[in-house]
Amino acid sequence: MDGYHADRILNLDGDIVTCVGSTKLARLSRLGQAVRVYDLGQYELHHDINWGPDGTVLALATDTESETVEDQLIQIDLETGAVTKLVDFSQLLYDYFATTEAVSATDSFFWQAGEWDWLHLNSVQYLEEDDSILVSSRETSTILKVSQVTTSPTLTWMAGDSDFWADTPYADYCLEQVGDFIPQYGQHDVELVEDDTLEEGQYLLRFYNNNYWSNSTREDGYSPDLPDSVGTGLYAEGEQYSYVYFYLIDENAGTFTLVDSFSVPYSSVVSNAQDTGETYVVNSGVNQTFGEYDADGALIRSYQYECLMNGYRVMKSDFVG
């Protein structure tokens, strides 16, 4: 690996596909041989790769020829190596983008000073049935669905604190929150949960709710009215936790509902929650711990690790085959 990290590991006919550099993916055989390396050219990877249509790979990226960062979706054809830009979110959400600015040295994410990180996408998943994607935006604390992503990208809905979007042209895209719960803030790793009992237009989503509010790029300095349980610091202050959240999205009713959750060690940024089929493996990156939890969210065992840069994902696999 050339000074980068494995955002995600994809399995392909006994091989794995993963990041091996900030602008490179590779297909690796079971012997560790790099069967093929994919050069992404002007695009730098950011936080996630995942399967796209017809065996392609979708990747969140920065266009190094653009003035913004971490707001692009690209597609990599594993047969030809062709790289295609599918969505430039600064165009898709231009009316909001135009009201933002670069991170300053006095903002929460001061280490990004000078970078125009107005959206900060951190996870992507493709839905084949309507050629759509689910993406997570940390900077806006919003989960978004974009349809017709390979032909004519169209914003479909947003899920999160609707007050954030109240005075923008995107207010009507916000799903209505049903129930008395605190919506997610700074979430990561949004994943679709397969559930055959759901009707068409309904989705069950699992994700790591960092429960951390920060925004470094809105020109108007917007800040929500937060309860003390929501963190505003990089490290926990008192009894603060992050959570694994489960949302029921109902496109037909235009709503989202918290149907389950369990608490985990507080992590302001990064982190993930993986479903192994019988348990959940949850990484709290800033806390530098990961744990395995049973189906009811009870901790089985936790593990501590040390690293200079916080770990984003922890994944459990039996590596059978």
Legacy VTK file of the C-alpha trace (Angstrom):
# vtk DataFile Version 3.0
C-alpha trace
ASCII
DATASET POLYDATA
POINTS 321 float
0.000 0.000 0.000
1.393 3.304 -1.143
0.797 5.627 1.801
-2.974 5.088 1.885
-5.458 2.817 3.643
-7.956 0.128 2.662
-11.281 1.988 2.757
-13.128 -1.270 2.160
-12.279 -4.799 0.985
-14.431 -6.216 -1.837
-14.452 -9.941 -2.676
-14.326 -10.972 -6.341
-14.093 -14.648 -7.363
-11.652 -15.456 -4.587
-9.629 -12.271 -5.140
-9.996 -8.992 -3.282
-10.348 -5.485 -4.663
-9.207 -2.661 -2.429
-7.392 0.677 -2.297
-3.609 0.494 -2.556
-2.833 4.180 -2.945
-4.609 7.519 -2.829
-5.260 7.261 -6.585
-5.071 3.500 -7.103
-7.181 0.372 -6.673
-5.861 -3.131 -7.137
-7.175 -6.640 -7.601
-5.141 -9.026 -5.435
-5.083 -12.804 -5.757
-5.233 -15.235 -2.845
-1.443 -15.443 -3.020
-1.145 -11.686 -2.629
-0.259 -11.026 -6.244
-1.448 -7.706 -7.676
-3.312 -9.097 -10.679
-4.246 -5.620 -11.882
-3.765 -2.054 -10.687
-6.285 0.637 -11.597
-4.954 4.183 -11.881
-7.642 6.776 -11.114
-5.772 9.656 -12.698
-6.912 13.022 -11.335
-9.148 11.458 -8.677
-8.071 10.853 -5.090
-9.966 8.281 -3.061
-11.891 9.279 0.025
-13.367 6.944 2.626
-15.282 4.387 0.574
-15.445 2.093 -2.414
-18.322 -0.300 -3.103
-19.875 -2.376 -5.848
-21.672 -0.537 -8.639
-23.715 -1.802 -11.616
-22.490 -4.711 -13.742
-19.476 -5.510 -11.566
-18.048 -2.014 -11.647
-16.751 -0.275 -8.538
-18.059 3.040 -7.254
-15.703 5.272 -5.286
-16.026 8.492 -3.348
-13.301 10.833 -4.450
-11.776 14.287 -4.721
-11.206 15.772 -8.161
-7.709 17.204 -7.808
-8.459 19.637 -10.633
-11.388 21.100 -8.702
-11.400 23.685 -5.900
-13.519 21.444 -3.645
-12.736 18.144 -1.915
-14.524 14.894 -1.061
-17.665 15.567 -3.116
-17.325 13.359 -6.226
-18.610 9.911 -7.185
-16.656 7.971 -9.808
-17.077 4.566 -11.435
-14.254 2.136 -12.278
-14.742 -0.556 -14.929
-12.725 -3.550 -13.722
-12.505 -5.016 -17.229
-11.285 -1.983 -19.148
-9.899 0.159 -16.331
-11.962 3.131 -17.532
-12.738 5.766 -14.901
-15.970 7.766 -15.260
-17.266 10.643 -13.170
-20.905 9.958 -12.305
-21.846 12.717 -9.872
-20.307 16.069 -9.057
-22.223 16.940 -5.907
-21.155 20.581 -6.094
-23.358 20.731 -9.199
-26.128 18.438 -7.957
-26.497 20.536 -4.778
-25.242 23.787 -6.239
-27.750 26.052 -4.473
-26.438 24.889 -1.102
-22.819 24.570 -2.189
-22.868 28.252 -3.220
-23.544 29.232 0.412
-20.463 27.459 1.798
-16.792 28.326 2.205
-13.457 26.665 2.876
-12.478 25.394 6.327
-10.590 27.972 8.387
-7.820 27.499 10.958
-10.271 28.256 13.789
-12.897 25.683 12.774
-13.485 22.275 14.359
-11.685 20.573 11.480
-8.766 23.007 11.612
-6.383 20.412 10.161
-8.271 20.887 6.879
-7.724 24.656 6.859
-7.977 25.973 3.317
-9.877 22.919 2.003
-13.400 23.423 0.705
-14.876 20.321 2.345
-18.499 21.463 2.196
-20.148 17.986 2.031
-17.592 15.375 3.168
-19.062 12.169 1.753
-17.958 9.097 3.696
-19.959 6.048 2.521
-21.726 4.895 -0.636
-23.986 1.966 -1.521
-25.565 1.171 -4.882
-29.207 0.049 -5.270
-29.635 -1.766 -8.567
-33.455 -1.729 -8.682
-33.632 1.998 -9.443
-30.009 2.779 -10.367
-29.577 4.794 -7.191
-27.049 5.348 -4.434
-27.227 5.981 -0.725
-24.492 8.333 0.443
-23.576 9.685 3.858
-22.519 13.315 4.293
-20.706 14.024 7.555
-20.502 17.801 7.125
-24.291 18.139 6.789
-25.195 15.193 9.084
-27.461 13.930 6.296
-28.102 10.654 4.481
-28.994 11.228 0.817
-30.487 9.118 -1.939
-29.600 9.967 -5.538
-31.482 8.173 -8.338
-30.570 7.511 -11.996
-26.977 7.834 -10.926
-25.434 6.422 -14.129
-27.652 8.386 -16.531
-29.152 11.579 -15.062
-28.379 11.926 -11.327
-31.397 13.242 -9.430
-31.691 14.012 -5.725
-34.518 11.870 -4.301
-34.576 12.459 -0.526
-32.587 13.455 2.537
-32.767 11.999 6.053
-31.519 13.803 9.136
-32.163 16.988 11.081
-34.476 18.853 8.688
-33.774 22.174 10.441
-30.364 22.135 8.758
-32.061 22.471 5.354
-34.999 24.660 6.427
-33.836 27.850 4.722
-32.438 26.197 1.610
-34.021 25.086 -1.691
-33.703 21.478 -0.482
-36.182 21.617 2.404
-38.826 19.751 0.404
-36.461 16.807 -0.100
-36.244 16.165 3.649
-38.061 13.113 4.936
-40.266 13.756 7.959
-38.996 12.358 11.254
-41.543 10.075 12.930
-41.108 9.563 16.672
-39.339 11.322 19.507
-35.627 10.637 19.062
-32.437 12.594 18.448
-31.500 12.351 14.750
-28.007 11.367 13.704
-25.095 13.799 13.671
-21.804 13.256 11.820
-22.786 9.700 10.814
-20.607 7.188 8.937
-20.935 3.847 7.146
-24.579 3.827 6.019
-25.537 0.311 4.918
-28.754 -1.167 3.515
-30.123 -4.065 5.587
-31.800 -6.788 3.531
-35.354 -7.327 4.828
-37.902 -9.298 2.786
-40.784 -8.107 4.976
-40.534 -4.521 3.766
-42.780 -3.082 1.079
-41.551 -1.492 -2.130
-40.211 1.951 -1.342
-39.166 1.010 2.186
-35.557 0.581 3.296
-33.922 -0.452 6.549
-30.611 1.325 7.040
-27.907 0.571 9.612
-25.176 3.090 10.296
-22.719 4.424 12.844
-24.237 7.525 14.422
-21.190 9.384 15.717
-23.557 11.654 17.646
-21.167 14.533 16.988
-22.177 17.899 15.597
-19.789 20.144 13.747
-19.950 22.200 10.578
-16.952 24.175 9.359
-18.206 25.437 6.008
-21.625 27.145 6.251
-21.182 30.865 5.713
-24.133 31.719 7.948
-22.640 29.835 10.926
-25.786 27.752 11.448
-25.820 25.600 14.577
-28.726 23.439 15.830
-30.176 23.511 19.335
-28.529 20.364 20.692
-29.119 18.361 23.885
-26.063 17.743 26.078
-25.979 14.121 24.930
-24.793 15.190 21.464
-21.040 15.790 21.360
-19.459 18.928 19.991
-15.868 18.019 20.909
-13.512 15.523 19.328
-13.477 13.580 22.608
-16.359 12.663 24.905
-17.349 15.206 27.506
-19.067 13.399 30.388
-21.684 10.770 29.556
-21.613 10.957 25.777
-21.880 7.990 23.464
-22.030 7.132 19.816
-24.685 4.705 18.578
-25.506 2.096 16.016
-28.775 3.361 14.519
-31.372 1.556 12.438
-33.675 3.737 10.331
-36.814 2.634 8.521
-37.043 4.811 5.426
-40.523 4.955 3.884
-40.426 6.716 0.524
-44.177 6.239 0.098
-44.999 8.168 3.272
-41.964 10.446 3.037
-40.777 9.515 6.540
-37.900 8.034 8.526
-38.177 6.291 11.881
-35.618 5.060 14.405
-36.571 1.403 14.890
-33.570 0.216 16.927
-30.265 1.424 18.365
-27.558 0.571 20.861
-24.784 2.644 22.402
-21.062 2.245 21.719
-17.942 4.182 22.807
-17.983 7.787 21.605
-16.140 8.560 18.393
-16.548 12.021 16.908
-15.363 11.026 13.422
-14.622 7.898 11.314
-15.992 4.498 12.587
-18.277 1.761 11.259
-20.738 -0.985 12.182
-20.622 -4.333 10.353
-23.297 -7.055 10.433
-21.606 -10.482 10.386
-24.933 -12.318 10.189
-25.053 -13.244 13.875
-23.252 -10.359 15.558
-22.222 -6.750 14.984
-18.606 -5.644 14.805
-18.354 -1.961 15.683
-15.283 0.253 15.441
-15.093 3.524 17.399
-12.129 5.025 15.627
-11.302 8.062 17.762
-11.661 5.943 20.892
-9.406 3.394 19.148
-11.541 0.479 20.280
-13.647 -2.054 18.465
-16.081 -4.562 19.878
-18.318 -7.437 18.936
-21.954 -7.175 20.007
-24.738 -9.747 20.027
-27.981 -9.370 18.067
-29.501 -7.316 20.905
-26.588 -4.887 21.023
-24.991 -6.332 24.180
-21.185 -6.223 24.207
-19.481 -9.621 23.926
-15.898 -8.378 23.995
-13.996 -5.205 23.192
-10.465 -4.639 21.943
-8.094 -1.679 22.189
-5.609 -0.645 19.534
-3.186 2.224 19.074
-2.485 4.140 15.888
-1.389 7.609 14.837
-4.405 8.080 12.557
-7.776 6.816 13.754
-8.959 3.583 12.129
-12.009 4.036 9.918
-13.369 0.498 9.510
-12.914 -2.803 11.306
-14.268 -5.825 9.416
-14.521 -9.444 10.530
-14.176 -12.242 7.989
-13.577 -15.999 8.155
-11.651 -15.856 4.821
-13.186 -19.191 3.789
-12.164 -19.783 0.160
LINES 1 322
321 0 1 2 3 4 5 6 7 8 9 10 11 12 13 14 15 16 17 18 19 20 21 22 23 24 25 26 27 28 29 30 31 32 33 34 35 36 37 38 39 40 41 42 43 44 45 46 47 48 49 50 51 52 53 54 55 56 57 58 59 60 61 62 63 64 65 66 67 68 69 70 71 72 73 74 75 76 77 78 79 80 81 82 83 84 85 86 87 88 89 90 91 92 93 94 95 96 97 98 99 100 101 102 103 104 105 106 107 108 109 110 111 112 113 114 115 116 117 118 119 120 121 122 123 124 125 126 127 128 129 130 131 132 133 134 135 136 137 138 139 140 141 142 143 144 145 146 147 148 149 150 151 152 153 154 155 156 157 158 159 160 161 162 163 164 165 166 167 168 169 170 171 172 173 174 175 176 177 178 179 180 181 182 183 184 185 186 187 188 189 190 191 192 193 194 195 196 197 198 199 200 201 202 203 204 205 206 207 208 209 210 211 212 213 214 215 216 217 218 219 220 221 222 223 224 225 226 227 228 229 230 231 232 233 234 235 236 237 238 239 240 241 242 243 244 245 246 247 248 249 250 251 252 253 254 255 256 257 258 259 260 261 262 263 264 265 266 267 268 269 270 271 272 273 274 275 276 277 278 279 280 281 282 283 284 285 286 287 288 289 290 291 292 293 294 295 296 297 298 299 300 301 302 303 304 305 306 307 308 309 310 311 312 313 314 315 316 317 318 319 320
